[in-house]
Structure formats: C-alpha cells, structure tokens
Amino acid sequence: MLYLAIKAGISGILVAIASEVARRYPGFGGMIASLPLVSILAMIWLYRDTSDPVAIAQHATATFWYVLPSLPMFLLVPFLIGRGMGFWPTLLAGSVVTVLLYVLMNRALMHFQIV
C-alpha cells in the first residue's frame, strides 16, 4: 500500500509541477506536459513490479498507438476557444472527440492484431 502511495505521489507531483509552470509560462508548461513523463514512470513502475521486458515492449507499443488519437484534441481546443467557445464546452468537445478516436483506434489495432 505504501508503494502505491509513493507511485501516486510522484506521479501527482509531476502533474502539479506542469500545471504550476503552465500558469506562469503556458508554452513551457505545455512542453513539460508533452513530455512522456507518465509513460516513462509507467514503464519504470511496470519493470520494477514485473521485470518483464516483453510487458515493457508491449506497453510502449500500445502507448505509441494510443497517443495518436489524443493529439487532435490539442488542435481542437485552441481552435474552439479561438472561435469564442467557452472552456468547459471546449474541453467536453475535445474529450468526446478523443474518446471516439480511441474507440476507432482500438478497433483498428484489434483488427490488425497490433496490440
């Protein structure tokens, strides 16, 4: 249980740092948020827990493919906000588009037996 709390604490601190930096320097905060810190931490935790390089490779492959459907949200949000849409409706629209793209990606990956 302590190990889980440590993992959650470290991961949460990284998110907090990114959001605090973004408050002062949006571009730099975006760069920090774009770093694959969560993916790297997930691979570290997974390796520490399993020592299974095959699981790490599968995780990295899945991460690559599942990052792709999340990218359009980062174009849609500034586009909609720039057109006068409020933050919450914009975030909802971006989230809905992302979920739909995840579903499509998941189907494609299963169809082609990639993940």
C-alpha positions, 0 to 999 in steps of 0.5 A: 500500500505504501508503494502505491502511495509513493507511485501516486505521489510522484506521479501527482507531483509531476502533474502539479509541477506542469500545471504550476509552470503552465500558469506562469509560462503556458508554452513551457508548461505545455512542453513539460506536459508533452513530455512522456513523463507518465509513460516513462514512470509507467514503464519504470513502475511496470519493470520494477513490479514485473521485470518483464521486458516483453510487458515493457515492449508491449506497453510502449507499443500500445502507448505509441498507438494510443497517443495518436488519437489524443493529439487532435484534441490539442488542435481542437481546443485552441481552435474552439476557444479561438472561435469564442467557445467557452472552456468547459464546452471546449474541453467536453468537445475535445474529450468526446472527440478523443474518446471516439478516436480511441474507440476507432483506434482500438478497433483498428489495432484489434483488427490488425492484431497490433496490440 
